[in-house]
Amino acid sequence: MQVALTDLVEVQPYDPFSQGASSYLGQVDVEVGFAGTRKTTDVPYDQDELASAVIQVGLHHIIPP
């Protein structure tokens, strides 16, 4: 699923425990890209630093299956 900044997205509340008390997120695959194709760079990002930033931002977010 790809979502751009200009896309409208419908959301609804999610109860993670509606399927049982032991509901948890086991794994997430995240793909990061540039919003505009003209703003790319040839300099590679530090993957460990990027992973740390994503973990800090998403630490308290619940992502439904």
C-alpha positions in Angstrom: 0.0 0.0 0.0 1.4 3.4 -0.9 0.1 6.6 0.5 1.1 10.1 -0.6 0.8 13.3 1.4 -2.0 14.4 -0.8 -4.1 11.2 -0.5 -7.2 11.0 1.5 -7.3 8.0 3.9 -10.3 6.7 5.8 -9.5 5.4 9.3 -11.4 3.9 12.1 -10.6 3.1 15.8 -8.9 -0.2 16.3 -9.2 -2.3 19.6 -6.1 -4.5 19.7 -7.6 -6.7 22.4 -10.9 -7.4 20.5 -9.3 -10.6 19.3 -8.0 -11.7 22.7 -5.8 -10.5 25.6 -2.5 -11.6 24.1 -2.7 -9.5 20.9 0.7 -8.0 19.9 2.6 -6.9 16.9 5.3 -9.4 15.9 6.8 -7.7 12.8 6.5 -4.7 10.6 8.2 -4.2 7.2 8.6 -0.5 6.4 9.8 1.1 3.1 11.0 4.6 3.2 11.2 6.8 0.1 11.4 10.4 -1.0 8.1 12.3 -1.4 9.3 14.0 -4.5 11.4 12.4 -7.2 13.5 15.5 -7.7 14.7 15.6 -4.1 16.8 12.4 -4.1 20.4 12.0 -3.0 23.3 9.7 -3.9 24.5 9.7 -0.3 23.3 6.5 1.5 21.6 6.8 4.8 22.9 5.1 7.9 20.5 2.2 8.2 21.0 1.8 12.0 20.3 5.5 12.6 17.2 5.4 10.4 16.0 2.2 12.2 16.5 3.9 15.5 14.5 7.0 14.4 11.6 4.9 13.1 11.5 2.9 16.4 11.5 6.1 18.5 8.6 7.6 16.4 6.6 4.4 16.2 7.3 3.1 19.7 3.8 3.8 21.1 1.8 3.3 17.9 -0.5 0.3 17.5 -0.7 -1.0 14.0 -3.6 -3.4 13.2 -3.1 -6.6 11.2 
